[in-house]
Amino acid sequence: MKNLMLMLAFILVVGSSSAQEQDQKRRGGPKHGKEMQLQHKHKMAELLDLTEQQEKELEQIRIQYQKKQMFHQLEVKGAKLEVQKMLLEDQLNEKELNKVVEQIAVLESEIMKNRVLMLFETKSVLTPEQQMKAGRMLQLKEGRGRRY
């Protein structure tokens, strides 16, 4: 039984890392992703006709958001690793396992709340016309990917 659980955990970990590697290759690797992010930021600034002040404010909001998100995402990863560890034990403790799963749900909820807060802060920096343009771009992105 223990060998079966170990094999299952190994398959999950190897499959997960393999999928991540394939995803990075498909995207052109980590460097390419950062370059695309920078290109996207410049394109958005141009399309929304942002002032220098707006660009600075939006960059501060983005940095503040990323700091919060990185912390929460690390906590989620740690909790998920804890679940994997618990699943490898001979005797599963359902109560403790549920406790960690609940913790993951709370953390993921915080991640979503932070994202919504960031969107409201971003909106407060934009003019009504820029908000309308950004809204249309967001709708297109959600509907068909990043198309402007």
Buried (B, 14 or more C-beta within 10 A) or exposed (E): EEEEBEEEBEEEEEEEEEEEEEEEEEEEEEEEEEEEEEEEBEEBBEEBEBEEEBBEBBEEBBEBBEEBBEBBBEBBEEBBEBBEEBEEEEEEEEEEBEEBBEBBEEBBEBBEEBEEBBBEBBEEBBEEEBBEBBEEBEEEEEEEEEEE
